[in-house]
Amino acid sequence: MTFDRWNPLLDIPAFPGDRYAVIADRLAAILNTRNDVVMIQSEAIVALEAAATSIIRPGMKAINIVTSPYGLWFGEWMRRAGGEVIDVTAIAARAIEVDAVADAINSHPDASVLSLVHAESASGICNPLLEIIALARTHGLLTVVDAVASVGGHDLDVDALGIDIAVIGPQKALAGPAGLSALSISSDAWRQIRKPGGLSNSILSLSDLKSWIENGRGPLPGTTVPLEWHALDAALGRIEAEGIDAVIARHTLAAKATRAGIEALGVDVWTSAETGSNLVTSVKVPEALSAEKLLTTVTHLRQPLATGVGPGAENLVRITHTGQQACLDVVSAAVSAYGLALRSSGKDADIGAAQAAILTVYGKVGR
Ligand SMILES: *Cc1c(COP(=O)(O)O)cnc(C)c1O
């Protein structure tokens, strides 16, 4: 029997061998870095696990900032690699305080690594990256930043800040495929990664990826996943057409408008503007209501509303304005839907005022 239906997903053309280096350079431009950028044909969790396990050697001490399950996992991976990990845990679903990080660094002068998540899509917080990286650098710590959610949504100046390893994925603010990830790696980080005793012949080995660079950044070793590479190529093309600064500004605006709309509904946003992410706005649901039940009243409206993820965030409602959802239409409809959910649960919600507030924020742009 023959199968003769045309389908664009069948028989995907190979991704040209000379274009992986070009993709790496385009990612480096987004990260504002001249550090090496290496790529992994897997979702960003693998890149994070690779960073944790490649940088640690038994007996090394690391300060690990925990603001979500991602931070917890990162600490576990460093422990598994033999590291002594000092978790600095924020109040549940809150951004970390710089003072708490300073205390940990001062109490552990023998630490050599500091890790943190930049912005959290799980709870909608953004950690004070600038201050923390500056602090880590003055103490000579290697820094590892999970920027999977923040890249494209927040300023991320890897070289100006001096981030040793930044881990990114295209699937959040860059609105690209989820099956690939990338890391920028400084020369200090490479020195640590290549110390004896590290992993090799492993998907988790960053050291193995160095040989792609040393061999002239041609085709990736092994069989590649063309569908994902073409999708990343297209996603980067769209980002470059808009301009990375404009993409970040669009996320900043969406966050600002969402906050204005929610406040005009008569509801408190979970975070302050300074500690809120540009990707997700979290809202604390009224006392005695469950976030999950509240959201079932508006499921039929198909808006990007979800409950929070991780300790302390379960009873938050997250309004997502990440990637292509960082736009007026989505913000406007999602905030209205949340207003309707409140009304269905017997609460007051001034949806008209919310829409006016959102339009005021958007109306100021370009004038
Ligand atoms: C989304 C995200 C990741 C990637 O993990 P998922 O498998 O997509 O959940 C890693 N870190 C952070 C901070 C993220 O927001």
Ligand as a Chemical Component Dictionary entry (heavy atoms), coordinates in Angstrom:
data_LIG
# 
_chem_comp.id                   LIG 
_chem_comp.type                 NON-POLYMER 
_chem_comp.pdbx_formal_charge   0 
_chem_comp.three_letter_code    LIG 
# 
loop_
_chem_comp_atom.comp_id 
_chem_comp_atom.atom_id 
_chem_comp_atom.alt_atom_id 
_chem_comp_atom.type_symbol 
_chem_comp_atom.charge 
_chem_comp_atom.model_Cartn_x 
_chem_comp_atom.model_Cartn_y 
_chem_comp_atom.model_Cartn_z 
_chem_comp_atom.pdbx_ordinal 
LIG C1 C1 C 0 10.307 26.863 31.557 1  
LIG C2 C2 C 0 11.504 26.888 32.388 2  
LIG C3 C3 C 0 12.502 25.917 32.253 3  
LIG C4 C4 C 0 12.357 24.800 31.273 4  
LIG O1 O1 O 0 11.586 23.808 31.809 5  
LIG P1 P1 P 0 10.195 23.250 31.299 6  
LIG O2 O2 O 0 10.424 21.830 31.055 7  
LIG O3 O3 O 0 9.787  24.015 30.071 8  
LIG O4 O4 O 0 9.256  23.480 32.441 9  
LIG C5 C5 C 0 13.611 26.024 33.042 10 
LIG N1 N1 N 0 13.754 27.018 33.932 11 
LIG C6 C6 C 0 12.824 27.969 34.083 12 
LIG C7 C7 C 0 13.033 29.079 35.064 13 
LIG C8 C8 C 0 11.667 27.937 33.315 14 
LIG O5 O5 O 0 10.730 28.878 33.465 15 
# 
loop_
_chem_comp_bond.comp_id 
_chem_comp_bond.atom_id_1 
_chem_comp_bond.atom_id_2 
_chem_comp_bond.value_order 
_chem_comp_bond.pdbx_ordinal 
LIG C1 C2 SING 1  
LIG C2 C3 SING 2  
LIG C2 C8 DOUB 3  
LIG C3 C4 SING 4  
LIG C3 C5 DOUB 5  
LIG C4 O1 SING 6  
LIG O1 P1 SING 7  
LIG P1 O2 DOUB 8  
LIG P1 O3 SING 9  
LIG P1 O4 SING 10 
LIG C5 N1 SING 11 
LIG N1 C6 DOUB 12 
LIG C6 C7 SING 13 
LIG C6 C8 SING 14 
LIG C8 O5 SING 15 
# 
